């Protein structure tokens, strides 16, 4: 696991976008796993900017999002539902880059058989050869995707019931907080770990405690993000606030400075 600490949240997002863009440029038919949330918005703004400047081409890229809420049948078609992750992705990224919208995948949270659709989602990832990069954030309960505490590390894409912590974190983002569903469809921890590379981004002081547990704490199903420690290729990109509780902070900074793998990215520091 490589840990990179940037001076600001903006610098962390810019570096994350550049790493993704460079990987796509090296493999045009890239398979990219995506995440949602406020932390990811500047990443997508940077990717859109790079695309507009012809510095990355999404025309052959296929994407798979981590999760989506399970919507009641009375809800708006979720592409038009401003609280849905499909709407979020269209608004923040897909409508701003030259990607084929048919190659963008978000779990179906409005179908009649969510469980069957979840199995099909996992199968679709496998059939395309697996994800080259999975972008990850972290929730206050330590979840990646919506893999809440006690999620099995071998879990697959499935419907889950959200915890009180997650509800409290996400419901204020809804125009009407009471409209937030209590269930979501999420890639499983096992599905996430099958990606060839994990790119983890966390910013802000409020994430410092859970980030330290995820990166340096014991591996436990109570904090699904600790499963990243078992993956062979992980880069954790943090701003100085999110990194403030790391015991190995100075060593991580030394490693980033002297690791040839990151030589081309020193300008982002």
C-alpha positions as CSV (number, residue, x, y, z in Angstrom):
1,X,0.0,0.0,0.0
2,X,1.3,3.4,-1.0
3,X,0.1,6.4,1.0
4,X,0.4,9.9,-0.6
5,X,-0.3,13.0,1.4
6,X,-1.1,16.2,-0.4
7,X,-1.1,19.6,1.2
8,X,-4.8,20.4,0.3
9,X,-7.9,18.6,-0.7
10,X,-7.7,20.3,-4.1
11,X,-4.2,18.9,-4.7
12,X,-5.3,15.4,-3.6
13,X,-8.2,15.5,-6.1
14,X,-6.0,16.7,-8.9
15,X,-3.5,14.0,-8.3
16,X,-6.2,11.3,-8.2
17,X,-7.6,12.5,-11.5
18,X,-4.2,12.5,-13.1
19,X,-3.4,9.0,-12.0
20,X,-6.7,7.8,-13.5
21,X,-6.1,9.8,-16.7
22,X,-2.6,8.4,-17.1
23,X,-3.8,4.8,-16.7
24,X,-6.5,5.3,-19.3
25,X,-4.0,6.8,-21.7
26,X,-1.9,3.7,-21.3
27,X,-4.9,1.4,-22.0
28,X,-7.7,3.1,-24.0
29,X,-10.3,0.3,-23.5
30,X,-10.0,0.8,-19.7
31,X,-12.4,-0.6,-17.2
32,X,-12.9,1.9,-14.4
33,X,-14.8,1.5,-11.2
34,X,-16.2,4.8,-9.8
35,X,-17.5,6.2,-6.6
36,X,-19.8,9.0,-5.6
37,X,-19.9,11.6,-2.8
38,X,-18.7,15.1,-2.2
39,X,-15.0,14.0,-2.1
40,X,-15.2,12.7,-5.7
41,X,-16.8,15.9,-7.2
42,X,-13.4,17.7,-7.7
43,X,-11.9,14.5,-9.1
44,X,-14.6,14.4,-11.8
45,X,-14.2,18.1,-12.5
46,X,-10.5,17.6,-13.1
47,X,-11.1,14.6,-15.3
48,X,-13.6,16.6,-17.4
49,X,-11.1,19.4,-17.7
50,X,-8.4,17.0,-18.9
51,X,-10.8,15.5,-21.4
52,X,-11.8,18.9,-22.7
53,X,-8.1,19.7,-23.2
54,X,-7.7,16.4,-25.1
55,X,-5.4,15.0,-22.4
56,X,-7.5,11.9,-21.8
57,X,-9.9,10.1,-24.1
58,X,-12.9,8.2,-22.6
59,X,-14.4,7.0,-25.9
60,X,-13.4,3.4,-25.3
61,X,-13.7,3.4,-21.5
62,X,-16.3,1.3,-19.6
63,X,-17.3,2.3,-16.1
64,X,-19.0,0.5,-13.2
65,X,-20.2,2.4,-10.2
66,X,-19.9,1.0,-6.7
67,X,-23.5,1.5,-5.6
68,X,-27.0,2.9,-5.9
69,X,-29.9,3.3,-3.5
70,X,-32.9,0.9,-3.7
71,X,-35.7,3.1,-4.8
72,X,-39.4,2.5,-4.0
73,X,-41.6,1.8,-7.0
74,X,-43.3,5.2,-6.7
75,X,-39.9,7.1,-7.0
76,X,-39.0,9.0,-10.2
77,X,-37.2,7.0,-12.9
78,X,-33.8,7.1,-11.3
79,X,-32.0,8.7,-14.2
80,X,-34.1,11.8,-13.5
81,X,-34.0,11.5,-9.7
82,X,-31.5,14.1,-8.4
83,X,-30.8,12.0,-5.3
84,X,-29.8,8.9,-7.3
85,X,-26.2,8.0,-8.1
86,X,-27.0,7.6,-11.7
87,X,-28.1,11.3,-11.8
88,X,-25.0,12.2,-9.8
89,X,-22.6,10.5,-12.3
90,X,-24.4,11.9,-15.4
91,X,-24.3,15.4,-13.9
92,X,-20.7,15.4,-12.5
93,X,-18.9,13.4,-15.1
94,X,-20.6,11.4,-17.9
95,X,-22.3,14.4,-19.6
96,X,-19.1,16.4,-19.5
97,X,-16.7,13.8,-21.2
98,X,-16.7,11.9,-24.5
99,X,-17.8,8.6,-23.0
100,X,-20.4,6.4,-24.6
101,X,-23.3,6.5,-22.1
102,X,-24.1,2.9,-23.0
103,X,-20.7,1.9,-21.5
104,X,-21.5,3.5,-18.1
105,X,-22.9,1.1,-15.5
106,X,-24.6,1.9,-12.2
107,X,-26.4,-0.8,-10.1
108,X,-30.1,-0.9,-10.9
109,X,-31.9,0.2,-7.7
110,X,-35.3,0.5,-9.3
111,X,-35.9,-2.9,-11.0
112,X,-38.4,-5.5,-9.9
113,X,-35.7,-8.0,-8.9
114,X,-32.8,-6.2,-7.2
115,X,-31.1,-9.4,-6.1
116,X,-31.0,-10.9,-9.7
117,X,-29.8,-7.5,-11.1
118,X,-27.0,-7.5,-8.5
119,X,-25.8,-10.9,-9.7
120,X,-25.9,-9.8,-13.3
121,X,-23.9,-6.7,-12.3
122,X,-21.1,-8.9,-10.9
123,X,-21.2,-11.1,-14.0
124,X,-20.9,-8.0,-16.3
125,X,-17.8,-6.9,-14.5
126,X,-16.2,-10.4,-14.9
127,X,-17.3,-10.7,-18.5
128,X,-15.5,-7.4,-19.4
129,X,-12.2,-8.7,-17.9
130,X,-12.5,-7.1,-14.5
131,X,-11.8,-3.6,-13.3
132,X,-8.4,-2.0,-14.0
133,X,-8.9,0.6,-11.2
134,X,-11.6,0.9,-8.6
135,X,-11.9,4.4,-7.1
136,X,-12.9,4.4,-3.4
137,X,-13.9,6.9,-0.8
138,X,-14.8,6.1,2.8
139,X,-17.8,6.6,5.0
140,X,-17.8,7.5,8.7
141,X,-18.5,3.9,9.6
142,X,-15.5,2.8,7.6
143,X,-17.4,1.5,4.7
144,X,-16.3,1.2,1.1
145,X,-19.2,1.2,-1.2
146,X,-22.1,0.6,1.1
147,X,-20.4,-2.4,2.8
148,X,-21.5,-1.6,6.3
149,X,-19.9,-3.1,9.5
150,X,-19.9,-6.9,9.5
151,X,-19.8,-7.2,5.7
152,X,-18.0,-10.3,4.6
153,X,-14.7,-9.8,2.8
154,X,-15.9,-12.3,0.3
155,X,-19.3,-10.5,-0.3
156,X,-20.5,-9.9,-3.8
157,X,-22.8,-7.2,-5.3
158,X,-26.0,-7.3,-3.3
159,X,-28.7,-5.3,-1.5
160,X,-27.9,-4.1,2.0
161,X,-29.7,-2.3,4.8
162,X,-27.9,1.0,5.7
163,X,-26.8,1.8,9.2
164,X,-27.9,4.7,11.4
165,X,-24.4,6.2,10.9
166,X,-24.7,6.1,7.1
167,X,-28.3,7.4,7.2
168,X,-27.2,10.3,9.4
169,X,-24.3,11.1,7.1
170,X,-26.2,10.9,3.8
171,X,-29.8,12.0,4.5
172,X,-28.9,15.7,4.8
173,X,-27.8,15.5,1.2
174,X,-31.4,14.9,0.1
175,X,-33.8,17.8,-0.5
176,X,-36.1,16.0,1.9
177,X,-34.0,13.9,4.2
178,X,-36.9,11.5,4.9
179,X,-36.8,10.5,1.2
180,X,-33.5,8.7,1.7
181,X,-34.0,4.9,1.1
182,X,-32.9,2.6,3.9
183,X,-31.4,0.1,1.4
184,X,-28.8,0.2,-1.3
185,X,-27.2,-2.1,-3.9
186,X,-23.5,-2.2,-3.5
187,X,-20.5,-4.0,-4.9
188,X,-19.3,-6.5,-2.3
189,X,-16.0,-6.3,-0.6
190,X,-14.9,-9.4,-2.6
191,X,-16.0,-7.7,-5.8
192,X,-14.0,-4.6,-5.0
193,X,-10.9,-6.6,-4.0
194,X,-10.9,-8.2,-7.5
195,X,-10.0,-4.9,-9.1
196,X,-6.4,-4.9,-10.4
197,X,-5.7,-1.6,-8.5
198,X,-7.5,0.4,-5.8
199,X,-7.2,4.2,-5.7
200,X,-8.5,5.4,-2.3
201,X,-9.2,9.1,-1.8
202,X,-10.0,10.8,1.6
203,X,-10.0,14.4,2.6
204,X,-11.1,16.6,5.5
205,X,-10.3,16.4,9.3
206,X,-13.6,14.6,10.0
207,X,-12.2,11.5,8.2
208,X,-8.9,11.4,10.0
209,X,-9.8,8.8,12.7
210,X,-11.5,6.4,10.3
211,X,-8.7,6.8,7.7
212,X,-6.1,5.9,10.3
213,X,-8.1,2.8,11.3
214,X,-8.5,1.8,7.6
215,X,-4.8,2.1,6.7
216,X,-3.0,1.2,9.9
217,X,-5.6,-0.5,12.1
218,X,-6.3,-4.3,12.4
219,X,-8.2,-5.9,9.5
220,X,-11.8,-6.3,10.6
221,X,-15.2,-6.7,9.0
222,X,-16.4,-4.0,11.4
223,X,-14.5,-1.6,9.1
224,X,-14.7,-2.8,5.5
225,X,-12.1,-0.4,4.3
226,X,-9.4,-2.4,6.2
227,X,-9.8,-5.0,3.5
228,X,-7.7,-2.8,1.3
229,X,-4.7,-3.9,3.4
230,X,-5.0,-7.3,1.8
231,X,-4.8,-6.0,-1.8
232,X,-1.5,-6.1,-3.6
233,X,-1.8,-2.7,-5.4
234,X,-3.4,0.2,-3.4
235,X,-2.6,3.9,-3.5
236,X,-4.2,6.0,-0.7
237,X,-4.3,9.7,-1.6
238,X,-5.1,12.0,1.4
239,X,-5.0,15.7,2.2
240,X,-3.0,16.7,5.3
241,X,-6.2,16.9,7.4
242,X,-7.3,13.3,6.6
243,X,-3.8,12.1,7.2
244,X,-3.3,13.9,10.5
245,X,-3.9,10.8,12.7
246,X,-1.6,8.4,10.8
247,X,1.3,7.1,13.0
248,X,3.5,6.5,10.0
249,X,3.0,9.9,8.3
250,X,6.6,10.8,8.1
251,X,7.6,7.5,6.6
252,X,4.8,7.7,4.0
253,X,6.0,11.2,3.0
254,X,9.6,9.9,2.7
255,X,8.5,6.9,0.6
256,X,6.5,9.1,-1.8
257,X,9.4,11.4,-2.3
258,X,11.9,8.6,-3.0
259,X,9.8,5.9,-4.8
260,X,10.5,5.9,-8.5
261,X,6.9,4.9,-9.2
262,X,5.8,8.4,-8.1
263,X,8.6,10.4,-9.6
264,X,6.4,11.9,-12.3
265,X,3.9,13.1,-9.7
266,X,6.2,15.0,-7.4
267,X,4.9,18.3,-9.0
268,X,1.5,17.8,-7.4
269,X,3.1,18.0,-3.9
